[in-house]
Amino acid sequence: MEAVVDISAYELERGKPMPNLIHGVIQGNIVFELKLRHRADD
């Protein structure tokens, strides 16, 4: 029996796996902190 693997267009074009939910949350937190610190510098 063969396993069925569904590869997205993102994975095919870039040759790497799709970022997961944890990656998205961490990236969002980083952007939020950068914006807060940028505003504090003004």
C-alpha positions in Angstrom: 0.0 0.0 0.0 1.4 3.4 -1.0 0.9 6.6 1.1 -0.7 9.5 -0.6 1.3 12.7 -0.2 -0.4 16.0 -1.1 2.1 18.6 -2.1 1.0 22.2 -2.4 2.0 24.7 -5.1 4.1 26.5 -2.5 6.1 23.4 -1.7 6.6 22.6 -5.4 7.7 26.1 -6.4 10.1 26.7 -3.5 11.2 23.1 -2.8 10.6 23.4 0.9 7.8 22.5 3.3 4.9 24.9 4.1 5.5 26.9 7.3 3.3 25.5 10.1 1.0 27.4 12.6 3.7 27.8 15.2 6.0 29.5 12.6 3.2 31.9 11.8 2.5 32.7 15.5 6.2 33.3 16.2 6.5 35.5 13.1 3.5 37.5 14.1 4.9 38.1 17.6 8.2 39.3 16.1 6.5 41.7 13.8 4.4 43.0 16.7 7.4 43.6 18.9 9.3 45.3 16.1 6.5 47.7 15.5 6.2 48.5 19.2 9.9 49.2 19.5 9.9 51.2 16.3 7.1 53.5 17.6 8.9 53.9 21.0 12.0 55.2 19.2 10.1 58.1 17.5 
